[in-house]
Amino acid sequence: MASPKRRPAASAPALPKARAPVPASADHRELYAGLIRLHVLHHASKEAVYGLAMIDELGHHSYELSAGTLYPILLGLEQKVVRAG
Protein backbone atom coordinates (compact mmCIF):
# COMPACT_ATOMS: atom_id res chain seq x y z
CA MET A 1 0.00 0.00 0.00
CA ALA A 2 1.39 3.40 -1.03
CA SER A 3 1.66 6.13 1.55
CA PRO A 4 -0.24 9.39 0.85
CA LYS A 5 1.82 12.20 -0.63
CA ARG A 6 2.40 15.17 1.62
CA ARG A 7 1.98 18.66 0.29
CA PRO A 8 4.82 21.08 0.89
CA ALA A 9 4.14 23.61 3.63
CA ALA A 10 2.66 26.81 2.24
CA SER A 11 4.52 30.00 2.97
CA ALA A 12 2.75 32.63 5.04
CA PRO A 13 0.89 35.23 2.97
CA ALA A 14 2.39 38.70 2.81
CA LEU A 15 0.85 41.18 5.22
CA PRO A 16 -1.05 44.03 3.58
CA LYS A 17 0.24 47.58 3.86
CA ALA A 18 -1.09 49.29 6.98
CA ARG A 19 -3.98 51.64 6.25
CA ALA A 20 -6.92 53.23 7.97
CA PRO A 21 -9.69 50.64 8.25
CA VAL A 22 -12.95 51.25 6.46
CA PRO A 23 -15.62 51.64 9.14
CA ALA A 24 -18.43 49.10 9.13
CA SER A 25 -21.28 50.71 11.05
CA ALA A 26 -23.12 53.90 10.15
CA ASP A 27 -21.71 55.66 13.24
CA HIS A 28 -18.17 54.75 12.26
CA ARG A 29 -18.72 55.85 8.66
CA GLU A 30 -19.96 59.22 9.92
CA LEU A 31 -16.91 59.57 12.16
CA TYR A 32 -14.60 58.60 9.27
CA ALA A 33 -16.27 61.18 6.99
CA GLY A 34 -15.98 63.76 9.78
CA LEU A 35 -12.25 63.16 10.09
CA ILE A 36 -11.88 63.58 6.34
CA ARG A 37 -13.90 66.84 6.48
CA LEU A 38 -11.69 68.11 9.30
CA HIS A 39 -8.56 67.33 7.31
CA VAL A 40 -9.97 69.06 4.22
CA LEU A 41 -10.94 72.14 6.25
CA HIS A 42 -7.46 72.29 7.74
CA HIS A 43 -5.95 72.50 4.25
CA ALA A 44 -8.68 74.81 2.94
CA SER A 45 -7.83 77.32 5.67
CA LYS A 46 -4.33 77.57 4.19
CA GLU A 47 -4.88 77.27 0.43
CA ALA A 48 -7.33 76.32 -2.32
CA VAL A 49 -8.40 72.66 -2.15
CA TYR A 50 -8.64 70.46 -5.25
CA GLY A 51 -10.06 66.94 -5.24
CA LEU A 52 -7.20 64.92 -6.71
CA ALA A 53 -4.61 66.76 -4.63
CA MET A 54 -6.70 66.08 -1.49
CA ILE A 55 -6.96 62.37 -2.36
CA ASP A 56 -3.16 62.29 -2.62
CA GLU A 57 -2.75 64.26 0.63
CA LEU A 58 -5.18 62.01 2.51
CA GLY A 59 -3.32 59.01 1.10
CA HIS A 60 -0.17 60.25 2.87
CA HIS A 61 -2.15 59.86 6.10
CA SER A 62 -3.27 56.29 5.28
CA TYR A 63 -6.76 57.22 4.11
CA GLU A 64 -7.77 55.29 1.01
CA LEU A 65 -10.70 56.89 -0.73
CA SER A 66 -11.88 57.43 -4.24
CA ALA A 67 -13.18 60.52 -5.99
CA GLY A 68 -16.66 59.04 -5.53
CA THR A 69 -16.17 59.33 -1.77
CA LEU A 70 -14.35 62.65 -1.58
CA TYR A 71 -16.32 64.76 -4.07
CA PRO A 72 -19.67 64.42 -2.23
CA ILE A 73 -17.87 65.48 0.96
CA LEU A 74 -16.37 68.50 -0.83
CA LEU A 75 -19.75 69.39 -2.32
CA GLY A 76 -21.41 69.21 1.10
CA LEU A 77 -18.73 71.48 2.59
CA GLU A 78 -19.08 73.94 -0.28
CA GLN A 79 -22.87 74.07 0.12
CA LYS A 80 -22.51 74.78 3.87
CA VAL A 81 -20.14 77.65 3.11
CA VAL A 82 -22.55 79.11 0.53
CA ARG A 83 -25.49 78.87 2.97
CA ALA A 84 -23.46 80.44 5.76
CA GLY A 85 -22.89 83.33 3.45
Steps between C-alpha positions, in 0.01 A plus 500: 500500500639840397527773758310826430706781352558797725458849367784742560432753774352820361686819573323763707314760293650847484346748741310785336629855528367671812211735427206659672223241528174561321233539768219246499215661692316819410641676809854409402445610140376837626805535724731403211333758272529758779873440531537542125298826514721627782813422301359673191403808703848515649651521151227731369585751773850525352445470124255405225393134517476280190358148501786298353759684708291432814474129413880492474541697825257275688686200359815624677302461823388143418151593383399307190207660326382554149370809325152352546549529876682832519303711251165466684680606819650802321162589351334482842768727649465746213121513540536571875737787424259646242206476744703657779557789269 
